[in-house]
Amino acid sequence: MLRQLPDEVVSKRGGPVKTWLRKGAKRLQAKMLVQLDRVTSNETTHPERENTDTLKRSSIVTRGKPPADGKGERYLVRWKRVTYSRTGKPVTTHKTAQLLEYGSGDQPAEPFIRPTVQTEGQATVDYIVAGLVADVDRIAQRLLKG
């Protein structure tokens, strides 16, 4: 069925599907960073915490490998691997995010990823679908005229 669609909709570059998945991932990333700010800026419960914003600055949206069946597009909100030193011991952004999200024996969990996906996930899917449908309709109208 996808092979019957015009090149404007289905292409190796991803077409509107790629565009709207990326926009949706960027939207979810922005919401997640707001939640991260709430977690890391709580000076009343953690006055000793030094907020370097390293985790926030290293957040990126990347195109992932296709799903296991080999068809489709995938975008990921993740962190660049940045190593920095806090107390003389090297720490990575991956470990910092993991400790915040899940906690440890010494640190309580302060999740910011899961709550964002739970509250904003469906709205993001709706945003992607609305944009994609509008783009496909626009392309179809242009092809009908031409």
KANOR-V473220 format. One record per residue. N is the residue number from 1. OMEGA is omega in whole degrees, -180 to 180 (NA if undefined). Layout:
BEGIN
((N | OMEGA) (N | OMEGA))
END
This chain:
BEGIN
((1 | -179) (2 | 180) (3 | 180) (4 | 180) (5 | 179) (6 | -178) (7 | -180) (8 | -178) (9 | -177) (10 | 178) (11 | 178) (12 | 178) (13 | 176) (14 | 179) (15 | -178) (16 | 178) (17 | 179) (18 | -179) (19 | -175) (20 | 174) (21 | 178) (22 | 178) (23 | 178) (24 | 179) (25 | 178) (26 | 178) (27 | 179) (28 | 177) (29 | -180) (30 | 179) (31 | 180) (32 | 180) (33 | 174) (34 | 178) (35 | 177) (36 | 177) (37 | 179) (38 | -178) (39 | -173) (40 | -177) (41 | -178) (42 | -175) (43 | -180) (44 | 179) (45 | -179) (46 | -178) (47 | -179) (48 | -177) (49 | 177) (50 | -178) (51 | -178) (52 | -176) (53 | 179) (54 | 180) (55 | -179) (56 | -179) (57 | -177) (58 | 178) (59 | -179) (60 | 173) (61 | -179) (62 | 176) (63 | -178) (64 | 175) (65 | 179) (66 | 177) (67 | -175) (68 | -179) (69 | 174) (70 | -179) (71 | 175) (72 | -179) (73 | 178) (74 | 174) (75 | -176) (76 | 169) (77 | -175) (78 | -180) (79 | 168) (80 | 180) (81 | 179) (82 | 177) (83 | 179) (84 | -177) (85 | 178) (86 | -178) (87 | -178) (88 | -180) (89 | -179) (90 | 180) (91 | 177) (92 | 177) (93 | 178) (94 | -179) (95 | 179) (96 | 179) (97 | 180) (98 | 180) (99 | 177) (100 | -175) (101 | -173) (102 | -178) (103 | 177) (104 | 178) (105 | -178) (106 | -173) (107 | 178) (108 | 178) (109 | 174) (110 | -173) (111 | 176) (112 | -179) (113 | -177) (114 | 178) (115 | 179) (116 | -180) (117 | -180) (118 | -178) (119 | -174) (120 | -175) (121 | -177) (122 | 178) (123 | 178) (124 | 177) (125 | 178) (126 | 178) (127 | 180) (128 | -177) (129 | -180) (130 | 180) (131 | -180) (132 | 178) (133 | 179) (134 | 179) (135 | 180) (136 | 176) (137 | 179) (138 | 179) (139 | 179) (140 | 178) (141 | 180) (142 | 180) (143 | 178) (144 | 179) (145 | -175) (146 | NA))
END
